[in-house]
Amino acid sequence: MLSPAQLNALADRINASVDLPFVNEAIEKQMIMTVLQQLSSVIGGILSSEQLSALGDANKGLSLDAAAKNSLQNNLMKQLSGKLDLGILNNAMGSGVSKIISETLVNAMQKGNKL
């Protein structure tokens, strides 16, 4: 499970990538936080303890080659897509959000990075 600080950092990174027309940044972040809070335990169940630890400590980061990184991102994205409930937003938006979340998490796991 992600800590509140990690959820906030993840929300900030996702919010920087998402722009919903006619919605101000504070509301966007609130919406993103709601989705992330729903997914926090799912993410905790998908990622290994080593991967979760890497999210919080740049020194414990993983050294993944491009193939391993892509595989982890795709696996995470697929699992998150099945659990993501965006209400009135369509499936295409859900997969886009899952992709952003998975890419952000996997990049944060890399050596020298953290959430």
N, C-alpha and C positions, 0 to 999 in steps of 0.2 A: 504494500500500500504506500502511496506517496504521502509525504508530509505536507502540512498546509503551506509551508514555504516553497516546496517543490511544485505543488499545484499552482501557486501564484506565479512562480517563474515560468512554468509551462504555459499558463494562460497569457502572460505577457508576450511570450514568443509567438504563440498562435495568433493573438490579437494583432500583432505586427504584420501577419501574413493575410489576414482576413479583413475585407471591407464590405460590410453590408450597407447597401444604399439606404439613406434616410435614418440610419441608426447611429447615435453618437458613440464614441469610444468607450465611455463608461458602461453603457448598456450592453455593447458588444462583449466587453470583458465579463460582465455579470452572466451573460448567456453562456459564454465559454466556460466560466467557472462552474456553472450548473451542470453542464455536460461532463466536465472533468471530474466533478464530485461523484457523479453517477458511475463513471468509469474507473475511479481510483482503485477499488477493490478488484475489478476485472484485470486492470494492468498489473496489480500486485500478484494476481494468480497466474498471469501469463509469463511474467519475467522471473528469471531465476534470482536467488538471493545475491549472487555475484553481480548480475545486471542491475538490480535495484541499488546495491551498494555503490556501483560505478556512477550512478546518477547523482549521488551526493558528495562524491569525492573525486576531484580531478586527478589525484595521484593513483586512484584505484581504477582508472579508466581502462577500457578494453582496447586491445589492438586487433581490429578486425580488418581483413582485406576486403576489397570491393564486393566480392561474391558473398562473403559471410554477412556483410553489412546489408546488402540488398535482400538476402534471404531472410534476415531478422526483420527488416522493415516490412517485407511482404507478408510474413507470417503474422506479425503484430497487427498490420493493417487489416488483414483478413479476419482475424479474431475480434478486433474492435468493431469492424463494420457490422458484424452479427449482433453486437450488444448495444450499438448506438441508437438511441431514441431521440430524434430531433423534432418530434411532434409534426408540425405542419410542413417542415422542410422536406424536400424530396430525397430520394435515394442517392442521386448524383451528388447532392450537397453532403450527405452522410459519408460517402466514400471519399470526398475531398477532405472533409474534416478528419477522417480516420487516417488518411495519408499524411496530412500535416502533423497530427499527433505522433504517428509512428516515426516519421522522419525526424521530428524534434527530439523524441526520446532516444532514438538510436544515435543521433549526433551527440547528444549530451552524454551518452555512455562512453564515447571515445576518449582515449587517454588525453589528458589536458583539458577536458571539458567537464561541465557539470550543470545541473539545473540550479 
